[in-house]
Amino acid sequence: MRGAIFAAALVLAVLHHDVWFFHDSRLVFGFVPIGLFWHALYSVLAALLWWVAVEATIHIVVSRHRNRRRSRV
C-alpha cells in the first residue's frame, strides 16, 4: 500500500505541471477557465490521496502504540 500511495503522489506531482491548459481559453460550466477547473480538480485529488494515506497508516501507528503500552505493563 505504501508503494501505491507513493506512486500516486508521483503521478499527481507530474500532473500538477499542466502545460496543456496554459493557453487554452475554453470554459467549464460556461464561466470557469479550464486551467482553474483543472487545479480545483487536482486539489480534490490531492486531498483524497492524503486521506487515503492517513487511513492506510493510522491503524499501523495505533497498533504499534498499543503494543508498546501493553509491553510496559
N, C-alpha and C positions, 0 to 999 in steps of 0.2 A: 504494500500500500504506500509505503514511503517513497518508493521509486516512481510510482504513478503520480503522486502529488507533485514531486519534483519535476517530472516530465511535463505535467500540465502547467506548472509555473513557468517553465521554459517556453512552452508554446504561447502562453499569454504574454511573455516578455517580447517574443518575436512579433506577435500580432499587435502589440502596442504601437509599433512604428508603422503607422497606416499611411504610407506614401501614396497608396492607390486612391485615397479620398481627398488628397491635399488640394487639388484644383477642380474638384467636382462640385458643381453648383446645384445638383438635384436636391429636392426637399422631400423629407419623410413626413407623412401626415399633413402635407401641404404647407408646413411652416418651419420645421426643424431641419437645418442643414444636415446632410448625411454624415459629415465628419463629426458633428456634435452628437448625432444619434449613435454613431459607432463608439464614441468614447463613453457614452452613457451605458451602452450595452457591455462594453469592456469592463466598466466599473462594477456592474452587476455580476458579471462572470468572475471577476477577481474576488468579490465578496463571497460568492458561493464557494469558490475554491478555498478561501480562508476558513469558511465554516466547516467544509469537509475535512480540512487538515486538522482543525481543532477537535472535531468529533472523532476523528480516527485516532488521535493521540491522547485525548484526555483520559480514556479508560486505562491506557497503559500507565500513565502517570499516577492515577488514583490507586491502581492496584499495587504499584511499587511502593507508594506511600503507606498503604495499609499493611503490606508485608513487613516493612521496616518497623512500624509501630507494634505489630504482633511479636516480632523477634525480640524487641526490647522488654516485653512484659514477662 
